[in-house]
């Protein structure tokens, strides 16, 4: 039986397999001289249906979420097909095919090479920085490791996602970070978190409580144009993703704290808009003595 879809971290072993027999959607190559992760994407030219769209999206193996900015538009397109109640095997309209082609035109033969290994010493201090953002389509979070040396509900859910992601990344290391910083471009959400919890709507109060459960998190404001998570929440093309320095390395100012954007100041409780409504009612008093009693 012929072995297919195989990849090894040994170049000598890989040389014994034909190119078409290797894992070609995405290969995680550890132990190579450069310690890199390589990703490429190819899909067939068969008639486009909703089933084919799902197959193409699902075939892209991205457990680390590095390709999220590229995949968000495709997943939004699939969500749109569900909303329009398109059947599984009905060929899509010309307009839908053109929209799908505009999303995936750069996917063919796209290859990403990312430095794989962090290389942390067990006694080295480090800081985790998490950036979050949300749009009508998606909410996203991106964590960066720094060594020493309107969706308002969506925006709030992005912070919940970020707080969980920081904990997950922190638990992957043997040593706790000396600092955990969560960055958001939503001033409103940061006021909810840093301000008083009273008078907040139940959904907001529950999310804020969930976020504050991670007590060692520091919350800071980042301008939208400097937020790497913005790329993932709104989506982008593969070429934009490959050339985006802020997505792969984080903002340049992150290395020097004195260059960090100024944080918001919560000087008073975040005021919720209150609406006073009046109703009219008629009160009438019943005099029981005017009616016949049961004894009569």
C-alpha atoms as an extended CHARMM CRD file, in Angstrom:
* protein
*
       296  EXT
         1         1  UNK       CA              0.0000000000        0.0000000000        0.0000000000  PROA      1               0.0000000000
         2         2  UNK       CA              1.4180000000        3.3760000000       -1.0110000000  PROA      2               0.0000000000
         3         3  UNK       CA              1.9550000000        5.8940000000        1.7950000000  PROA      3               0.0000000000
         4         4  UNK       CA              0.5010000000        9.3330000000        1.0360000000  PROA      4               0.0000000000
         5         5  UNK       CA              0.1400000000       12.7100000000        2.7700000000  PROA      5               0.0000000000
         6         6  UNK       CA              3.3620000000       12.1720000000        4.6880000000  PROA      6               0.0000000000
         7         7  UNK       CA              5.8910000000       14.6690000000        6.0360000000  PROA      7               0.0000000000
         8         8  UNK       CA              9.0070000000       14.2520000000        8.1740000000  PROA      8               0.0000000000
         9         9  UNK       CA             11.2850000000       16.6160000000       10.0800000000  PROA      9               0.0000000000
        10        10  UNK       CA             14.2150000000       14.8780000000        8.3940000000  PROA      10              0.0000000000
        11        11  UNK       CA             15.1040000000       16.2020000000        4.9290000000  PROA      11              0.0000000000
        12        12  UNK       CA             16.7570000000       12.8970000000        3.9580000000  PROA      12              0.0000000000
        13        13  UNK       CA             13.5290000000       10.9990000000        4.6730000000  PROA      13              0.0000000000
        14        14  UNK       CA             11.4580000000       13.5770000000        2.7700000000  PROA      14              0.0000000000
        15        15  UNK       CA             13.6850000000       13.1680000000       -0.2920000000  PROA      15              0.0000000000
        16        16  UNK       CA             12.5230000000        9.5470000000       -0.6380000000  PROA      16              0.0000000000
        17        17  UNK       CA              8.9120000000       10.6320000000       -1.2540000000  PROA      17              0.0000000000
        18        18  UNK       CA              7.4910000000       12.1590000000       -4.3990000000  PROA      18              0.0000000000
        19        19  UNK       CA              6.3050000000       15.7630000000       -4.1130000000  PROA      19              0.0000000000
        20        20  UNK       CA              2.6740000000       14.8120000000       -4.8160000000  PROA      20              0.0000000000
        21        21  UNK       CA              2.7260000000       12.2680000000       -1.9800000000  PROA      21              0.0000000000
        22        22  UNK       CA              3.7120000000       14.7970000000        0.6400000000  PROA      22              0.0000000000
        23        23  UNK       CA              1.3080000000       16.7140000000        2.8510000000  PROA      23              0.0000000000
        24        24  UNK       CA              0.5340000000       19.7060000000        0.6500000000  PROA      24              0.0000000000
        25        25  UNK       CA             -2.1700000000       21.6730000000        2.4290000000  PROA      25              0.0000000000
        26        26  UNK       CA             -0.0960000000       22.6510000000        5.4030000000  PROA      26              0.0000000000
        27        27  UNK       CA              2.9570000000       21.0520000000        6.9290000000  PROA      27              0.0000000000
        28        28  UNK       CA              4.3840000000       21.6960000000       10.3480000000  PROA      28              0.0000000000
        29        29  UNK       CA              8.0780000000       20.9740000000       10.0540000000  PROA      29              0.0000000000
        30        30  UNK       CA              9.8020000000       20.8810000000       13.4350000000  PROA      30              0.0000000000
        31        31  UNK       CA             13.4270000000       19.9870000000       13.8340000000  PROA      31              0.0000000000
        32        32  UNK       CA             14.4640000000       21.5070000000       10.5080000000  PROA      32              0.0000000000
        33        33  UNK       CA             17.5770000000       23.7300000000       10.4750000000  PROA      33              0.0000000000
        34        34  UNK       CA             15.4840000000       26.9120000000       10.4020000000  PROA      34              0.0000000000
        35        35  UNK       CA             12.6860000000       25.6470000000       12.6620000000  PROA      35              0.0000000000
        36        36  UNK       CA              9.8850000000       26.9260000000       10.4200000000  PROA      36              0.0000000000
        37        37  UNK       CA              6.2020000000       26.3150000000        9.7950000000  PROA      37              0.0000000000
        38        38  UNK       CA              5.2310000000       26.1980000000        6.1270000000  PROA      38              0.0000000000
        39        39  UNK       CA              1.7530000000       26.6110000000        4.7150000000  PROA      39              0.0000000000
        40        40  UNK       CA              0.4090000000       26.3880000000        1.1850000000  PROA      40              0.0000000000
        41        41  UNK       CA             -3.0780000000       26.0810000000       -0.2800000000  PROA      41              0.0000000000
        42        42  UNK       CA             -4.4360000000       24.4390000000       -3.4220000000  PROA      42              0.0000000000
        43        43  UNK       CA             -7.9930000000       23.5510000000       -4.4320000000  PROA      43              0.0000000000
        44        44  UNK       CA             -9.6820000000       21.8930000000       -7.3940000000  PROA      44              0.0000000000
        45        45  UNK       CA            -11.4860000000       23.5860000000      -10.2860000000  PROA      45              0.0000000000
        46        46  UNK       CA            -14.6600000000       21.4660000000      -10.0120000000  PROA      46              0.0000000000
        47        47  UNK       CA            -18.1060000000       23.1740000000      -10.1690000000  PROA      47              0.0000000000
        48        48  UNK       CA            -18.5160000000       25.4430000000       -7.1770000000  PROA      48              0.0000000000
        49        49  UNK       CA            -21.1750000000       24.4190000000       -4.6600000000  PROA      49              0.0000000000
        50        50  UNK       CA            -21.6950000000       25.0730000000       -0.9700000000  PROA      50              0.0000000000
        51        51  UNK       CA            -20.2570000000       21.6300000000       -0.2610000000  PROA      51              0.0000000000
        52        52  UNK       CA            -17.1240000000       22.4970000000       -2.2720000000  PROA      52              0.0000000000
        53        53  UNK       CA            -16.7410000000       25.8220000000       -0.4390000000  PROA      53              0.0000000000
        54        54  UNK       CA            -16.8990000000       24.0520000000        2.9270000000  PROA      54              0.0000000000
        55        55  UNK       CA            -14.4130000000       21.4350000000        1.7030000000  PROA      55              0.0000000000
        56        56  UNK       CA            -11.9030000000       24.0950000000        0.6360000000  PROA      56              0.0000000000
        57        57  UNK       CA            -12.1590000000       25.9950000000        3.9310000000  PROA      57              0.0000000000
        58        58  UNK       CA            -11.9460000000       22.8420000000        6.0590000000  PROA      58              0.0000000000
        59        59  UNK       CA             -8.9420000000       21.5350000000        4.1150000000  PROA      59              0.0000000000
        60        60  UNK       CA             -6.7660000000       24.4170000000        5.3030000000  PROA      60              0.0000000000
        61        61  UNK       CA             -5.1280000000       23.1610000000        8.4700000000  PROA      61              0.0000000000
        62        62  UNK       CA             -4.5240000000       26.1430000000       10.7510000000  PROA      62              0.0000000000
        63        63  UNK       CA             -4.6120000000       25.0320000000       14.4230000000  PROA      63              0.0000000000
        64        64  UNK       CA             -2.5150000000       27.9990000000       15.5710000000  PROA      64              0.0000000000
        65        65  UNK       CA             -4.7800000000       30.5860000000       13.9140000000  PROA      65              0.0000000000
        66        66  UNK       CA             -1.9530000000       32.2620000000       11.9910000000  PROA      66              0.0000000000
        67        67  UNK       CA             -4.0110000000       32.2500000000        8.7820000000  PROA      67              0.0000000000
        68        68  UNK       CA             -7.1480000000       33.6580000000       10.4480000000  PROA      68              0.0000000000
        69        69  UNK       CA             -7.0360000000       37.0170000000        8.5940000000  PROA      69              0.0000000000
        70        70  UNK       CA             -7.0090000000       35.1470000000        5.2750000000  PROA      70              0.0000000000
        71        71  UNK       CA             -9.8080000000       32.7320000000        6.2590000000  PROA      71              0.0000000000
        72        72  UNK       CA            -12.2880000000       35.2060000000        7.7720000000  PROA      72              0.0000000000
        73        73  UNK       CA            -13.6700000000       36.4430000000        4.3910000000  PROA      73              0.0000000000
        74        74  UNK       CA            -14.0970000000       32.8290000000        3.2090000000  PROA      74              0.0000000000
        75        75  UNK       CA            -15.9570000000       31.8180000000        6.3730000000  PROA      75              0.0000000000
        76        76  UNK       CA            -18.1460000000       34.9170000000        6.1070000000  PROA      76              0.0000000000
        77        77  UNK       CA            -18.9810000000       33.9000000000        2.5170000000  PROA      77              0.0000000000
        78        78  UNK       CA            -20.0030000000       30.4120000000        3.7080000000  PROA      78              0.0000000000
        79        79  UNK       CA            -22.1210000000       31.9740000000        6.4500000000  PROA      79              0.0000000000
        80        80  UNK       CA            -23.8440000000       34.0550000000        3.7730000000  PROA      80              0.0000000000
        81        81  UNK       CA            -24.6750000000       30.8900000000        1.7880000000  PROA      81              0.0000000000
        82        82  UNK       CA            -26.2990000000       29.4190000000        4.8940000000  PROA      82              0.0000000000
        83        83  UNK       CA            -28.3170000000       32.6180000000        5.4060000000  PROA      83              0.0000000000
        84        84  UNK       CA            -29.5440000000       32.4210000000        1.7980000000  PROA      84              0.0000000000
        85        85  UNK       CA            -30.4890000000       28.7320000000        2.3220000000  PROA      85              0.0000000000
        86        86  UNK       CA            -28.3990000000       27.5270000000       -0.6190000000  PROA      86              0.0000000000
        87        87  UNK       CA            -28.5520000000       23.7350000000       -1.0360000000  PROA      87              0.0000000000
        88        88  UNK       CA            -25.4170000000       21.6220000000       -0.6480000000  PROA      88              0.0000000000
        89        89  UNK       CA            -24.9290000000       20.4870000000       -4.2460000000  PROA      89              0.0000000000
        90        90  UNK       CA            -26.5810000000       23.2870000000       -6.2270000000  PROA      90              0.0000000000
        91        91  UNK       CA            -24.0620000000       25.1380000000       -8.3850000000  PROA      91              0.0000000000
        92        92  UNK       CA            -23.5860000000       28.6980000000       -7.1650000000  PROA      92              0.0000000000
        93        93  UNK       CA            -24.6860000000       31.6760000000       -9.2470000000  PROA      93              0.0000000000
        94        94  UNK       CA            -22.2220000000       33.5980000000      -11.3850000000  PROA      94              0.0000000000
        95        95  UNK       CA            -22.2730000000       36.4880000000       -8.9060000000  PROA      95              0.0000000000
        96        96  UNK       CA            -21.4860000000       34.1300000000       -6.0230000000  PROA      96              0.0000000000
        97        97  UNK       CA            -18.6940000000       32.4560000000       -8.0070000000  PROA      97              0.0000000000
        98        98  UNK       CA            -17.1490000000       35.8370000000       -8.7920000000  PROA      98              0.0000000000
        99        99  UNK       CA            -17.2920000000       36.8070000000       -5.1160000000  PROA      99              0.0000000000
       100       100  UNK       CA            -15.6400000000       33.5150000000       -4.1170000000  PROA      100             0.0000000000
       101       101  UNK       CA            -12.9640000000       33.9590000000       -6.7960000000  PROA      101             0.0000000000
       102       102  UNK       CA            -12.1430000000       37.4360000000       -5.4910000000  PROA      102             0.0000000000
       103       103  UNK       CA            -11.6560000000       35.9410000000       -2.0140000000  PROA      103             0.0000000000
       104       104  UNK       CA             -9.5040000000       32.9790000000       -3.0540000000  PROA      104             0.0000000000
       105       105  UNK       CA             -7.6460000000       34.2810000000       -6.1260000000  PROA      105             0.0000000000
       106       106  UNK       CA             -4.4110000000       34.6280000000       -4.1280000000  PROA      106             0.0000000000
       107       107  UNK       CA             -4.7730000000       31.2840000000       -2.3270000000  PROA      107             0.0000000000
       108       108  UNK       CA             -3.3250000000       29.2230000000       -5.1740000000  PROA      108             0.0000000000
       109       109  UNK       CA              0.3350000000       28.4010000000       -4.5220000000  PROA      109             0.0000000000
       110       110  UNK       CA              0.4190000000       30.6960000000       -1.4960000000  PROA      110             0.0000000000
       111       111  UNK       CA              3.1800000000       29.6840000000        0.8950000000  PROA      111             0.0000000000
       112       112  UNK       CA              3.8910000000       31.0640000000        4.3570000000  PROA      112             0.0000000000
       113       113  UNK       CA              7.0950000000       30.5680000000        6.2810000000  PROA      113             0.0000000000
       114       114  UNK       CA              7.0230000000       31.5400000000        9.9460000000  PROA      114             0.0000000000
       115       115  UNK       CA              9.8240000000       31.3230000000       12.5380000000  PROA      115             0.0000000000
       116       116  UNK       CA              8.7130000000       28.4650000000       14.7460000000  PROA      116             0.0000000000
       117       117  UNK       CA             10.7020000000       28.2550000000       17.9460000000  PROA      117             0.0000000000
       118       118  UNK       CA             10.6050000000       30.9560000000       20.6370000000  PROA      118             0.0000000000
       119       119  UNK       CA             13.6780000000       29.6560000000       22.4530000000  PROA      119             0.0000000000
       120       120  UNK       CA             12.9080000000       30.6770000000       26.0220000000  PROA      120             0.0000000000
       121       121  UNK       CA             15.2580000000       29.9400000000       28.8900000000  PROA      121             0.0000000000
       122       122  UNK       CA             13.5590000000       28.5170000000       31.9790000000  PROA      122             0.0000000000
       123       123  UNK       CA             14.7480000000       31.3860000000       34.1930000000  PROA      123             0.0000000000
       124       124  UNK       CA             14.0890000000       34.1730000000       31.6550000000  PROA      124             0.0000000000
       125       125  UNK       CA             11.4880000000       36.8210000000       32.4530000000  PROA      125             0.0000000000
       126       126  UNK       CA              8.9200000000       37.5970000000       29.7720000000  PROA      126             0.0000000000
       127       127  UNK       CA              5.7190000000       39.5300000000       29.1850000000  PROA      127             0.0000000000
       128       128  UNK       CA              2.5870000000       38.4470000000       27.3150000000  PROA      128             0.0000000000
       129       129  UNK       CA              0.7630000000       41.0760000000       25.2620000000  PROA      129             0.0000000000
       130       130  UNK       CA             -2.6940000000       40.2710000000       23.8950000000  PROA      130             0.0000000000
       131       131  UNK       CA             -4.4120000000       42.4610000000       21.2830000000  PROA      131             0.0000000000
       132       132  UNK       CA             -8.1550000000       42.0990000000       20.6730000000  PROA      132             0.0000000000
       133       133  UNK       CA            -10.6090000000       43.5070000000       18.1490000000  PROA      133             0.0000000000
       134       134  UNK       CA            -14.0570000000       42.8320000000       16.7070000000  PROA      134             0.0000000000
       135       135  UNK       CA            -16.1400000000       43.6500000000       13.6500000000  PROA      135             0.0000000000
       136       136  UNK       CA            -19.6220000000       42.6680000000       12.4710000000  PROA      136             0.0000000000
       137       137  UNK       CA            -18.0650000000       39.5630000000       10.9360000000  PROA      137             0.0000000000
       138       138  UNK       CA            -15.7640000000       38.2320000000       13.6560000000  PROA      138             0.0000000000
       139       139  UNK       CA            -13.9020000000       38.9360000000       16.8710000000  PROA      139             0.0000000000
       140       140  UNK       CA            -10.2240000000       38.0960000000       17.2430000000  PROA      140             0.0000000000
       141       141  UNK       CA             -7.2560000000       38.0240000000       19.6140000000  PROA      141             0.0000000000
       142       142  UNK       CA             -3.5030000000       37.8120000000       19.0260000000  PROA      142             0.0000000000
       143       143  UNK       CA             -0.8810000000       37.1220000000       21.7220000000  PROA      143             0.0000000000
       144       144  UNK       CA              2.7570000000       38.2150000000       21.4970000000  PROA      144             0.0000000000
       145       145  UNK       CA              5.6370000000       37.0030000000       23.6430000000  PROA      145             0.0000000000
       146       146  UNK       CA              8.0880000000       39.7140000000       24.7080000000  PROA      146             0.0000000000
       147       147  UNK       CA             11.3100000000       38.6140000000       26.3830000000  PROA      147             0.0000000000
       148       148  UNK       CA             13.1790000000       40.9350000000       28.7740000000  PROA      148             0.0000000000
       149       149  UNK       CA             16.2070000000       42.2040000000       27.2770000000  PROA      149             0.0000000000
       150       150  UNK       CA            -20.3410000000       48.5660000000       17.7620000000  PROA      150             0.0000000000
       151       151  UNK       CA            -20.7070000000       46.1140000000       18.0700000000  PROA      151             0.0000000000
       152       152  UNK       CA            -19.7820000000       46.6030000000       21.7570000000  PROA      152             0.0000000000
       153       153  UNK       CA            -20.9230000000       43.0760000000       22.7830000000  PROA      153             0.0000000000
       154       154  UNK       CA            -18.6270000000       41.6790000000       20.0770000000  PROA      154             0.0000000000
       155       155  UNK       CA            -15.7910000000       43.8830000000       21.3160000000  PROA      155             0.0000000000
       156       156  UNK       CA            -16.4020000000       42.6590000000       24.8580000000  PROA      156             0.0000000000
       157       157  UNK       CA            -16.4590000000       39.0440000000       23.6430000000  PROA      157             0.0000000000
       158       158  UNK       CA            -13.1120000000       39.7070000000       21.9430000000  PROA      158             0.0000000000
       159       159  UNK       CA            -11.6790000000       40.6960000000       25.3390000000  PROA      159             0.0000000000
       160       160  UNK       CA            -13.1360000000       37.5160000000       26.8720000000  PROA      160             0.0000000000
       161       161  UNK       CA            -11.4340000000       35.5460000000       24.0890000000  PROA      161             0.0000000000
       162       162  UNK       CA             -8.1820000000       37.4160000000       24.6970000000  PROA      162             0.0000000000
       163       163  UNK       CA             -8.1970000000       36.7740000000       28.4520000000  PROA      163             0.0000000000
       164       164  UNK       CA             -8.6710000000       33.0420000000       27.8190000000  PROA      164             0.0000000000
       165       165  UNK       CA             -5.9500000000       33.0220000000       25.1620000000  PROA      165             0.0000000000
       166       166  UNK       CA             -3.4640000000       34.7330000000       27.4920000000  PROA      166             0.0000000000
       167       167  UNK       CA             -4.1050000000       32.0600000000       30.1260000000  PROA      167             0.0000000000
       168       168  UNK       CA             -3.6600000000       29.2690000000       27.5620000000  PROA      168             0.0000000000
       169       169  UNK       CA             -0.3740000000       30.6880000000       26.2650000000  PROA      169             0.0000000000
       170       170  UNK       CA              0.9000000000       31.3700000000       29.7860000000  PROA      170             0.0000000000
       171       171  UNK       CA              0.1810000000       27.7860000000       30.8360000000  PROA      171             0.0000000000
       172       172  UNK       CA              2.2960000000       26.5330000000       27.9280000000  PROA      172             0.0000000000
       173       173  UNK       CA              5.4400000000       27.8870000000       29.6150000000  PROA      173             0.0000000000
       174       174  UNK       CA              7.0700000000       26.5090000000       32.7450000000  PROA      174             0.0000000000
       175       175  UNK       CA              7.5020000000       29.9780000000       34.2310000000  PROA      175             0.0000000000
       176       176  UNK       CA              4.7720000000       32.5590000000       34.7830000000  PROA      176             0.0000000000
       177       177  UNK       CA              5.1740000000       35.8500000000       32.8850000000  PROA      177             0.0000000000
       178       178  UNK       CA              6.1470000000       38.8670000000       34.9600000000  PROA      178             0.0000000000
       179       179  UNK       CA              3.3800000000       40.8130000000       33.2590000000  PROA      179             0.0000000000
       180       180  UNK       CA              0.2460000000       40.1520000000       31.2020000000  PROA      180             0.0000000000
       181       181  UNK       CA             -1.1170000000       43.0470000000       29.1440000000  PROA      181             0.0000000000
       182       182  UNK       CA             -4.3650000000       42.9390000000       27.1740000000  PROA      182             0.0000000000
       183       183  UNK       CA             -4.7770000000       45.6550000000       24.5350000000  PROA      183             0.0000000000
       184       184  UNK       CA             -8.0970000000       46.7830000000       23.0360000000  PROA      184             0.0000000000
       185       185  UNK       CA             -9.0570000000       49.6910000000       20.7810000000  PROA      185             0.0000000000
       186       186  UNK       CA            -12.5120000000       49.8840000000       22.3890000000  PROA      186             0.0000000000
       187       187  UNK       CA            -12.5740000000       52.6950000000       24.9730000000  PROA      187             0.0000000000
       188       188  UNK       CA            -16.1490000000       51.7850000000       25.8710000000  PROA      188             0.0000000000
       189       189  UNK       CA            -15.2730000000       48.1900000000       26.7900000000  PROA      189             0.0000000000
       190       190  UNK       CA            -12.2310000000       49.2930000000       28.7750000000  PROA      190             0.0000000000
       191       191  UNK       CA            -14.4370000000       51.6740000000       30.7770000000  PROA      191             0.0000000000
       192       192  UNK       CA            -16.7890000000       48.7740000000       31.5090000000  PROA      192             0.0000000000
       193       193  UNK       CA            -13.8790000000       46.6950000000       32.7920000000  PROA      193             0.0000000000
       194       194  UNK       CA            -11.9930000000       49.4160000000       34.6820000000  PROA      194             0.0000000000
       195       195  UNK       CA            -15.0630000000       51.2460000000       35.9840000000  PROA      195             0.0000000000
       196       196  UNK       CA            -17.8190000000       50.3310000000       38.4140000000  PROA      196             0.0000000000
       197       197  UNK       CA            -19.9780000000       47.3040000000       37.6750000000  PROA      197             0.0000000000
       198       198  UNK       CA            -23.2400000000       48.6200000000       39.0870000000  PROA      198             0.0000000000
       199       199  UNK       CA            -26.0670000000       49.4970000000       36.6910000000  PROA      199             0.0000000000
       200       200  UNK       CA            -24.5010000000       47.4270000000       33.9070000000  PROA      200             0.0000000000
       201       201  UNK       CA            -26.7430000000       45.2220000000       31.8070000000  PROA      201             0.0000000000
       202       202  UNK       CA            -26.6630000000       41.5700000000       32.7700000000  PROA      202             0.0000000000
       203       203  UNK       CA            -24.8170000000       40.4190000000       29.6290000000  PROA      203             0.0000000000
       204       204  UNK       CA            -22.1350000000       43.0780000000       30.0820000000  PROA      204             0.0000000000
       205       205  UNK       CA            -21.8180000000       42.4690000000       33.8290000000  PROA      205             0.0000000000
       206       206  UNK       CA            -21.3810000000       38.7120000000       33.3140000000  PROA      206             0.0000000000
       207       207  UNK       CA            -18.6910000000       39.1930000000       30.6670000000  PROA      207             0.0000000000
       208       208  UNK       CA            -16.8490000000       41.7510000000       32.8110000000  PROA      208             0.0000000000
       209       209  UNK       CA            -16.9320000000       39.3560000000       35.7630000000  PROA      209             0.0000000000
       210       210  UNK       CA            -15.5530000000       36.6010000000       33.5290000000  PROA      210             0.0000000000
       211       211  UNK       CA            -12.7220000000       38.8660000000       32.3370000000  PROA      211             0.0000000000
       212       212  UNK       CA            -11.8440000000       40.0570000000       35.8490000000  PROA      212             0.0000000000
       213       213  UNK       CA            -11.5110000000       36.4470000000       37.0060000000  PROA      213             0.0000000000
       214       214  UNK       CA             -8.0210000000       36.6600000000       35.4690000000  PROA      214             0.0000000000
       215       215  UNK       CA             -6.8100000000       38.9990000000       38.2090000000  PROA      215             0.0000000000
       216       216  UNK       CA             -3.2400000000       39.5180000000       36.9980000000  PROA      216             0.0000000000
       217       217  UNK       CA             -4.2950000000       40.9720000000       33.6250000000  PROA      217             0.0000000000
       218       218  UNK       CA             -3.4150000000       44.5890000000       32.8520000000  PROA      218             0.0000000000
       219       219  UNK       CA             -5.7500000000       46.3970000000       30.4440000000  PROA      219             0.0000000000
       220       220  UNK       CA             -4.5310000000       49.1010000000       28.0640000000  PROA      220             0.0000000000
       221       221  UNK       CA             -5.8640000000       51.0390000000       25.0780000000  PROA      221             0.0000000000
       222       222  UNK       CA             -4.3230000000       50.7440000000       21.5970000000  PROA      222             0.0000000000
       223       223  UNK       CA             -5.2530000000       52.8650000000       18.5500000000  PROA      223             0.0000000000
       224       224  UNK       CA             -7.0930000000       50.8380000000       15.9040000000  PROA      224             0.0000000000
       225       225  UNK       CA             -4.3910000000       51.3500000000       13.2610000000  PROA      225             0.0000000000
       226       226  UNK       CA             -1.8040000000       49.7560000000       15.5830000000  PROA      226             0.0000000000
       227       227  UNK       CA             -3.9610000000       46.7910000000       16.5880000000  PROA      227             0.0000000000
       228       228  UNK       CA             -2.7950000000       43.5220000000       14.9300000000  PROA      228             0.0000000000
       229       229  UNK       CA             -6.0650000000       41.7800000000       15.8540000000  PROA      229             0.0000000000
       230       230  UNK       CA             -7.8890000000       44.2210000000       13.5570000000  PROA      230             0.0000000000
       231       231  UNK       CA             -6.4150000000       42.3070000000       10.6210000000  PROA      231             0.0000000000
       232       232  UNK       CA             -7.9990000000       39.0670000000       11.8210000000  PROA      232             0.0000000000
       233       233  UNK       CA            -11.3990000000       40.4760000000       12.7830000000  PROA      233             0.0000000000
       234       234  UNK       CA            -11.8930000000       42.0740000000        9.3460000000  PROA      234             0.0000000000
       235       235  UNK       CA             -9.9610000000       39.6520000000        7.1320000000  PROA      235             0.0000000000
       236       236  UNK       CA             -7.4100000000       40.2660000000        4.3800000000  PROA      236             0.0000000000
       237       237  UNK       CA             -5.7950000000       38.6990000000        1.3090000000  PROA      237             0.0000000000
       238       238  UNK       CA             -2.8780000000       36.2270000000        1.5820000000  PROA      238             0.0000000000
       239       239  UNK       CA             -0.4200000000       38.7620000000        0.1450000000  PROA      239             0.0000000000
       240       240  UNK       CA             -1.4640000000       41.3510000000        2.7200000000  PROA      240             0.0000000000
       241       241  UNK       CA             -1.1150000000       38.7340000000        5.4430000000  PROA      241             0.0000000000
       242       242  UNK       CA              2.3710000000       37.6980000000        4.3110000000  PROA      242             0.0000000000
       243       243  UNK       CA              3.6450000000       41.2950000000        4.1650000000  PROA      243             0.0000000000
       244       244  UNK       CA              2.0320000000       42.4340000000        7.4390000000  PROA      244             0.0000000000
       245       245  UNK       CA              4.8170000000       43.0420000000        9.9630000000  PROA      245             0.0000000000
       246       246  UNK       CA              2.3590000000       44.0350000000       12.6940000000  PROA      246             0.0000000000
       247       247  UNK       CA              0.5770000000       40.6370000000       12.4490000000  PROA      247             0.0000000000
       248       248  UNK       CA              3.7150000000       38.4890000000       12.6260000000  PROA      248             0.0000000000
       249       249  UNK       CA              5.7800000000       40.5730000000       15.0620000000  PROA      249             0.0000000000
       250       250  UNK       CA              3.3640000000       42.9320000000       16.8040000000  PROA      250             0.0000000000
       251       251  UNK       CA              3.6870000000       46.7430000000       16.8740000000  PROA      251             0.0000000000
       252       252  UNK       CA              7.2580000000       48.0590000000       16.7420000000  PROA      252             0.0000000000
       253       253  UNK       CA              6.7030000000       50.2500000000       19.8180000000  PROA      253             0.0000000000
       254       254  UNK       CA              5.9850000000       47.1590000000       21.9380000000  PROA      254             0.0000000000
       255       255  UNK       CA              9.7160000000       46.7300000000       22.6470000000  PROA      255             0.0000000000
       256       256  UNK       CA             10.0020000000       50.1000000000       24.4320000000  PROA      256             0.0000000000
       257       257  UNK       CA              7.4520000000       50.8390000000       27.1320000000  PROA      257             0.0000000000
       258       258  UNK       CA              8.0610000000       54.5850000000       26.9750000000  PROA      258             0.0000000000
       259       259  UNK       CA              6.6980000000       54.4920000000       23.3920000000  PROA      259             0.0000000000
       260       260  UNK       CA              3.4650000000       52.7230000000       24.3390000000  PROA      260             0.0000000000
       261       261  UNK       CA              0.2250000000       54.5870000000       23.5170000000  PROA      261             0.0000000000
       262       262  UNK       CA             -1.2210000000       56.5070000000       26.4960000000  PROA      262             0.0000000000
       263       263  UNK       CA             -3.8120000000       54.5320000000       28.3890000000  PROA      263             0.0000000000
       264       264  UNK       CA             -7.3490000000       55.7650000000       28.9930000000  PROA      264             0.0000000000
       265       265  UNK       CA             -8.1710000000       57.2580000000       32.3800000000  PROA      265             0.0000000000
       266       266  UNK       CA            -11.3250000000       56.2010000000       34.1850000000  PROA      266             0.0000000000
       267       267  UNK       CA            -12.0310000000       59.2620000000       36.3340000000  PROA      267             0.0000000000
       268       268  UNK       CA            -15.6350000000       58.4340000000       37.1120000000  PROA      268             0.0000000000
       269       269  UNK       CA            -18.0910000000       55.6260000000       36.7630000000  PROA      269             0.0000000000
       270       270  UNK       CA            -19.0910000000       54.8530000000       33.2120000000  PROA      270             0.0000000000
       271       271  UNK       CA            -22.5300000000       56.4010000000       32.9150000000  PROA      271             0.0000000000
       272       272  UNK       CA            -25.2280000000       54.3660000000       31.2650000000  PROA      272             0.0000000000
       273       273  UNK       CA            -27.8860000000       56.1840000000       29.3020000000  PROA      273             0.0000000000
       274       274  UNK       CA            -31.1360000000       56.2070000000       31.2580000000  PROA      274             0.0000000000
       275       275  UNK       CA            -34.5400000000       56.6940000000       29.6860000000  PROA      275             0.0000000000
       276       276  UNK       CA            -37.5230000000       57.7750000000       31.7800000000  PROA      276             0.0000000000
       277       277  UNK       CA            -40.9200000000       56.6210000000       30.5550000000  PROA      277             0.0000000000
       278       278  UNK       CA            -44.3390000000       57.4970000000       31.9430000000  PROA      278             0.0000000000
       279       279  UNK       CA            -47.4780000000       55.3750000000       31.9390000000  PROA      279             0.0000000000
       280       280  UNK       CA            -51.0860000000       56.2570000000       32.6940000000  PROA      280             0.0000000000
       281       281  UNK       CA            -53.2460000000       54.0850000000       34.8770000000  PROA      281             0.0000000000
       282       282  UNK       CA            -56.7060000000       54.4240000000       36.3960000000  PROA      282             0.0000000000
       283       283  UNK       CA            -57.1560000000       53.5420000000       40.0490000000  PROA      283             0.0000000000
       284       284  UNK       CA            -60.6690000000       52.7090000000       41.1770000000  PROA      284             0.0000000000
       285       285  UNK       CA            -61.6470000000       51.6730000000       44.6820000000  PROA      285             0.0000000000
       286       286  UNK       CA            -64.2680000000       48.9660000000       45.1570000000  PROA      286             0.0000000000
       287       287  UNK       CA            -66.7150000000       49.3360000000       48.0340000000  PROA      287             0.0000000000
       288       288  UNK       CA            -67.7990000000       45.8310000000       48.9360000000  PROA      288             0.0000000000
       289       289  UNK       CA            -70.7390000000       47.0480000000       51.0370000000  PROA      289             0.0000000000
       290       290  UNK       CA            -72.4760000000       48.2930000000       47.9190000000  PROA      290             0.0000000000
       291       291  UNK       CA            -72.7560000000       44.7360000000       46.6170000000  PROA      291             0.0000000000
       292       292  UNK       CA            -74.9130000000       41.9260000000       47.8810000000  PROA      292             0.0000000000
       293       293  UNK       CA            -73.2750000000       39.6220000000       50.3690000000  PROA      293             0.0000000000
       294       294  UNK       CA            -73.5270000000       35.8550000000       50.1240000000  PROA      294             0.0000000000
       295       295  UNK       CA            -75.6930000000       35.7180000000       53.2290000000  PROA      295             0.0000000000
       296       296  UNK       CA            -78.5340000000       37.6570000000       51.6600000000  PROA      296             0.0000000000
